[in-house]
Amino acid sequence: MSKMQTKLNVIYGRSGTGKSEYLYRDMEQKISQFKNIFVIVPEQSNLVSEKKFFEITGRKAMLNVEVLTLSRMAYRVLEELEIATNSLTKVGKSMLIFELLSQNKKALKFLGKSEKNIQIIDKMLTEFKKHNVSVEDLKNLKLEDQYVSLKLQDMTLLYEKYEEKLAQNLVDENDELTILKSNLKFSKMFENSCIYMDEFFGFTPQEYGIFEELLKLCREMNVAVCLDCLESTKKKENDIFYFNRKYAKKLLEIASKQGCKIEFIKRDKPYRFKNNELVILEKNLYGNTQKWEEKIENMELFLANNPYSEMDYVAKKIYHLVKNDGYKYYEIAIIANDIENYAEDSKAIFQKYQIPIFIDEKKDLNQNILIRYLISLLDIFDYNWSFDAVFNYLKIGLLGFDFENICRLENYCKKWGIRGIKWQREFLYEPLNENQENLEKMRRKIVEPLLILKNNFFQNKTVADLTQIIYDFLLENDIIHNLNEKVIQANDVEISNEYNTSYKILMHVLEELVKLFGKEKITFEKYKELLKVGIQASELR
């Protein structure tokens, strides 16, 4: 029995015309018609789309409706088909790239093992995967520019070595979509289903392949595209919908080749904007074709001398809206094109006005207390018990020592030049007194666990062994317990979440390290370098 003709509905309209609402209202009406309904959205829109769905439909749950991202879809389908993948995440990928740069440094003309180059290579490998570019494609590419050609040779070599490593039972997370495309035809998940696609502004060739396979399986697909019209006479540089138009055109080409029934649904009325000023602004944002003649009541411009005065004005405005006009804090959002320039000023200014604020910024994981502790621990051995290395380790505050006692120990060590091998000798530099006895007890409590760690660490161990030693050290010396105590004492939700997240990320870095190099024997220096690269690749939000 042949499959029914698939129907593709393209819902298009400008921003704020209710395309998403149309999708969810339509979905609510079709719940009883389809066994399975899927909403497919980009990674960053997953939670927002679920919330939007419940708000629009007013339903608490629908057993046959599921919101998916493409990566989540890959996980679900591969799980259904019992296809196991040993996926390599961004953390593992960065550590592997660093190792490949180290191993091939003599053969490389331009690329060295700097943090910047790791990021560049990571991005290039991702683009190769997403656009289905193989090592052979790069080898067959001929360029006239000798400078660019030499760079391409470096990338080709690294890509080839990278693929060789992956062949050892590893899968790049970007390859999962390729595996998904190859196996979708065996899945029962999307058969005769209804699919809704929202919030996308374009696909990579890899993703278009998945769209093509889904069209073969489902009975109906609804795609929302932000467009003024399907055809445009404007030049590329003057058309703000150019990439969305290109995206829609490609979808239609694929659907036409498969013989799908295609229907267009245009949304005209601007529902999102509650006043005409915003409607006019949206329509003329980059066009300047319509002039507003009436009095402006719902928009305001403020010319500030610097970011600080700008944020101070915003804080005063928010304070006024909440105190006098009945607004709630959660109803107010601040949008900035460069959060880094505003973050620190915002924290200080909003605290002054007692306004709660959440800043959606990426934080440097290296500044986190647990990560700083681990790096400072390794620095003691790397810098041979230098004064700075030891006291950086102590002042982080995860060893349970009173800060005043750490300061006394610091002054004592400065006075008598305690560094290097002297840390392993009893403190007998002054006549016996209570202060020196206490400092000697501190010395033993600090040094004895570290000497045991060093003895274990510098034996001929594999990466898996070294990682287990570090993990055991953190547990045996109550570091994780002390971290949890700090979380409780802080009584701050943001700090608590940051500490808890950092622990999970550190465990993830250690797991990726073992996954990649577990059976290999490497030097302490190399282990520390790889660990730092993995931590740097982790992003704490």
N, C-alpha and C positions, 0 to 999 in steps of 0.2 A: 504493500500500500504506500503510495507516494505521499510525501509531506505536503501539507497545505501551503499555499503561497504566503510568504511572509509579508506583513504589512509594515512599512516604515513611515511613521509620522514625524515630520520635522516642525517643531514649534519654534518660531522665531519672532523677535521683536527687540526693541531697544532696551536698555537697562531700566529696570523698575516696572516693566509692563506686565508682570505677573506670570512669567513663563513657568517658574518653579511651582507656583500655586496651581496653575493649570494641570501640571503633571500629577501633583498629589491628589487633586480633586478627581482627576480622571482615574487614577489608581484606585481610589476609594470606591468608585462605581464598578470597577472591574474585578474586585476581590473575589466575587463568587464565580466569575467566568474562567479563572485560571487557577491551576493547582499551585503554581509558584510564580511569584512576582519579585523581581530584583530591581533595586535602585543602585546604579553604578555611578560613583562620584570619584573625584581626585582624592589623593591621600589626605590633603589638608582640610577637606570638606566633610569628612566622614561623620564626626560628631555633630557638626552644625546641621547637616542634612537630616540626620535622625531626629534632632530636636525640632527642625522645621516641619518634618513630616507629622510629628505628634501634635504640634501647635495648629497646623492647618486642618488636619482631619479630626482632631479632638479625641483620638483613640489612644488608649493606653498600650495596646499591643495588637499585633496581627501576626498570627502564626505562619501565614504563608507569604509574608513580605519580609525581605531582608535587604539591608543597605550594605553594599560591598564596595571596596576599592579593588583595583586590578591586582595588587599584591595579595590582598585577602582572598580574592577569587582564586589565584594560583594556589594558595595554601589549601583552600577547600577542595578544589578539583583534584590536586595531587594526593590529598588525604583520601578522597573518595576512591581513587584508582590505586591506592596503596603504593604510590611512587615515592620512595624516600629520597630526600635531598639534604645534603650536608652543606647548608648555605653559609656563604662567607659575607658578613656584614661590612659596613663601611670601616669599622674598627679593624677587623682582620685584614681587609683590603689594604688599608694604609700601612699596616705592619709588613705585609707581604711586599708591597711596592718598595718600602724602605730596604728590605732585605735584598730585593732584586737589584736595586741601585747599588748596594754595597758589593754584591757578587760580580756585577758587570761594569764596575766603574772604569776599568781600563779600556773597555770596548766602546764606551759612550763618549760622544764628541761634545755634547752640550749639557746633558742632564746630570746633576749631582744629587746627593742625598740631603737636600735642604727641605725644610717644611713646605716652602712655596712649590718646589718641584713635585713633591708628593701629592699636593693638592691638584696641580696641573695634570699630572699623569692619571690620577684618580678620575678627574673630570673627563679626560680624553678617552679612557677605557670605557667609562659609562656611555659616552656618546657613540663609540664604536658599537657597543652592544645594542643600544637603542635603535641604531640605524642599520643594523645587520651588516656591519663592515667586518670582514674576516682578515686574518693575518695575510692570506694570499692576496686579497684585494689591495692591501698596502704594499706588498712586494711588487705587484704588477703596476703600481702607480708610478709614472715617470714625470718628474718635474724639471723644468728648465733652470729655475733658481737654485743654485748650488747650496746656498745657506739653508733654505727651507728643506732641500733634499736631505741634507745631513741631519737635520732635526727629525725628519720623517724616518730616517734610518734608525735613530735612537728609539723612537716610539715603536717602530716595527719590531725591533729586537726585544724591547720590554714586553710588548703585547704577546710575542711568541713565547717568551719565558713564563709569562703570567698564565697563558693557556696551558702550558706544560705542567705547571703546578696544579692548576684546577683539574687536570686530567687524573690527578691522584685522589679521586673520590671527593672533590670539592665542587661547589656550584656558586658562581657569582650571583648575588641577589638579583642582578639585572638579567641573568640568563633564565630566571624562573618564568618570566613572561614568554620567552621563546619555547620553553618546555610546556607551558600552559597551552600555547597555540597548537603545538604538535599533538596534544593529548585531549583537547576539548571535544573532538569528534567521538571519543570513547566515553565521555561523561553523560550521565542521565539527568544531571542537575538542571540543565537549561532547556531540555526538550519540551516543546510546546508551551514555553513560558512567555510571560510578558515582561519586557525589560524597559526600564526608564533610565536615560543617561542625562545627567545634569551637571552644570558647573565646569564642563570641559571647554577649553579654548583652542584645542588642537591635539593631535596625536603624533607620536613618532611612528616610523614605518613598522616597528615592532608591535605597537599598540593597534595600528590599523589592521594588522593581521588577525588580532584577537577579535576586533569588531567584525571582520569578515566571517570568522568562524561562528560567532554568536548569531549572526544573521541566518546562517544555515540551520541553526538549532531551534531558535525561538519562533513563536507564531506571530508576535507583534513587538516592535521596538519603537520607542518614543524618545526622540532626542531634542533637547532644548539648546538653541544656539542664540547667542546675543548678536543680533543683526538688525539693521534698518531695512534692508531688502536683500534678495538673493543675488542680484546682479548689480554691478556698479560701474559707472563711467569715469569715476575719479582715478587719478594716478595713485600708485601704491603709497607714495610718501604723504598724500593728502587724505588717505582713507583710513580712519581709525578702526574700521571693521575689517581691514584687509586680511588679517590672519584668521579671523573667525569665518570670513567668506571662503577662504582657501580650505579651511577645515570642513565646512558644509559641502563644498563642491566635491571634495575627495570622498566623503561619506556617500553622497549621491551616486558617484561613479561606481563605487563598490556595490551599492544596492541595485543599481540598474543592471550591472553585469550578472547579478544573481536572479534577475527577473522579479524583484520585489515590487509590490504595489506601493507607490509613494504618494503621500498626501501632505500638503503644506497647510499649516495653521498659523496665521499671523496674529500677533498680539499688538494692539495699537495704543490702548489707553494706559497712561502712566499711573499705576496704582501706588507705587512706593512713595512718591514725592507728595507731601501733604500741602504744598503751596506752589503757586505758579512760578515763583522765582527759581526754585530748584528744577522745575520742568524745563524752563528756558535755558538754564545753565547746562543741563545735561545735553540738550539738543545742539547747543552752540559752543561746547567746551573747546573744540579745536577749529571751529568754523567761523565764528563771529559774523553770522549772517542775519541775526535778528536782534534788534536793539530793544531794551526794556525801558519804556517811557514812564512807567508808574513809580510811585514812591516805594523805596526798598524798605521792607519791614522785617524780613525773616533772615537776612544775611548781614554780616558785619565784617569790616576789615580793620585790623589794628596794625599799625606800623611800629615795630619795636626796634630798639637800638641794638639789642643782643638777645640771645636765647634765654638768658635769665629773666629779663624784663618781660619777654614774651610769655614765659611760663607763669610768671607772677600775675600777669593780667588774666591768664586763663584760670588760675586758681581762684582769684577774686570773683571771676564770673561764675564759676561753679558754686562757690560759697553762696553767692547771691541767689542762684537758681534753686538751690536746695533749701536755703533758709526762708526765702520770701515767695518763691513761685511754686513750691510744692513738688519739685522734682526729687527723685531718688538717685543715689550715687550710681546704682547699677544701670540707670537709664542714660548715663553720660559716657561718651567715649572720646578720646583724644587721638587724632591720627597725625602722625609725623612721618616725613619721608626719610628721616635719618634719626632713629631712636637714640643712637649712641651719643649724639650731641645734646640730647635733652634729658637723658636718664638721670644723671647725678643731680642736676639742678631741680628736676621734678621731685625727687625724693625729699630734698631739703625744704623746698617751697611748700609742698603739699603737707608735710609734717607741721610746718609753721601754722598752716590754716586748719590743721587737724582733719584733713581730707584723706580717706583711705585710697590707696592707689596700687594697682597691679600693672607692672611694666612687662610687656611680652618681649623680653630680650634674651639673647643667648649669653650665658655666663661662662667665663673661662674656668674649666674644671680644675686647672692647675692651682687655682686660688682656693679650692675647697679644702676644708680642714683635714679630711681623711686622705686625700690625694697628696696634700703637702706633707702629711706625716710619712706616708710611704716613700715619697721621693727623698725626704730628708733622712730617712732611715738608710736608704741605699747610698746617699751622699757621704755618710760617715765612713763607709768602707772605701768609697771611690776617692775621697780626699784624705784618707789615712788619719781619721780622727782629728781633723783640724778643729780649731777653736770655734769658728763660725758654723761648721757642719754640726757639731755636737749641740751647740746652744740653739740653733734653728730647730733641731729635733726636740729639744726639751721645751721650748717656748710655745710650741703648737698647743700644748695643754692636754694631751691624751694619755699622759703617764701617771696622772694622779698626784703630782707634786704641787705643793703650795708655791705660788709665784714668788713670794718673798724669799723662800728657801732657794729657788732657782737663781734669784738675784745674788744671794749670799755666795752660792757656789760659783757663779760667774765672776764675782769680784775676787774670790780666792784663786780661781784658775788664771785670771789675768795677772794677779800678783806673782804667782809662782810659775807662770808659763806652762800651764798644764795643757799638753796637746800630744798627739801621736801616742807613742808607747807609754808615756807617763800616765795615761788613763788606766792602764792595766797594773799600776803599782799603787801600793797603799799610801794614803795621804799622811806623811810624817814630816811635813815642812815646817810645822809650828809646834811649840810645846803642847803636850796633851791637854785639851780642854773640851768642854761640852760642845762648843761650836765645831771643832775639828772632828769630834766623834760623829756628830750628826752629818757632816759633809762626807765623811768616810762611808757612813751607811748609805747615803745617796749614791755615792760613786759605785758601790757594789751593786746596788739595785739597778743602776743604769747599765753598768758594764757587763755583768754576768750573763744576762739574757742575750746581749749583743754578741758576746764571744761564742756562745753556743750557736747562735744563728750563723755567725761567720764561719765557724768550723764546719757546719752542715752545708753552707752555701758554696764554699770554695772547693769542695770535693768535686770529683769528676761526675757531675750529675746531668741528667737530661732536663729539658725545659719543663716537662711535666713534674719532675722531682723538685725543681727549684720553686715552681709555682705552689706546690703543696707545702713546701717549707715555709714560704711567706704566709700562706693562709693559716697554717697552724700557729705561726708566731703571733699573728693578729689575735687569734682566739686565746692562746695560752697566756698572753700578757694583758688580757682584759681590754684591748684596744677597742673592740666593737662594743663591749659593755660600757666603757667610758664615753664612747661616742653617743650611745643611747642616753646616757645620763645628761650629756650636754644638750641633747635635743629636748629633754624634759625641762631642764633648767631654763632654756631659752624662752619657752612659752611663746613661741612665734611660729605661726603656721608656715610662713614662707621659708624660714630657716630650717624648720623640721622637714619639710618636703625636700629641700635642697640636700640635707644630710642623708636622708633615706634614699634619694635618687642617686647620690654619689656612690653609696655602698653598692647599689644594684649595678651601676655602670662599671665600677671597679671589678666586680665579680664577672661581668660580661667581658671586660678586657682580658682578664686572666683566662677565661674559658676560650676566647678566640686565640690567645697566645698558645695554649695547649693544643687546640685544634690544628693550628698551622705547623707548629714546630715541636710538638710534644715529645717525640722520640729523638730529637736532635740534641747533641751536646754542644753547648756554646759557652763563651766566656761570660763572666759576670758583667763586664762592660757592655757586651752586645745585648745581654738580657735587659739591662737597664735602659739601653737605647730603644729597644723594641717596645718596652713597657711605656716609655715616655711618648713614643709615636702613637701608640694605641690610645693613651689617655687624651692626647691632643686631638685625636680624631673624634673623640666622644664629645657631644655637645649637650651641655646641661641647660635646660630651660626652666 
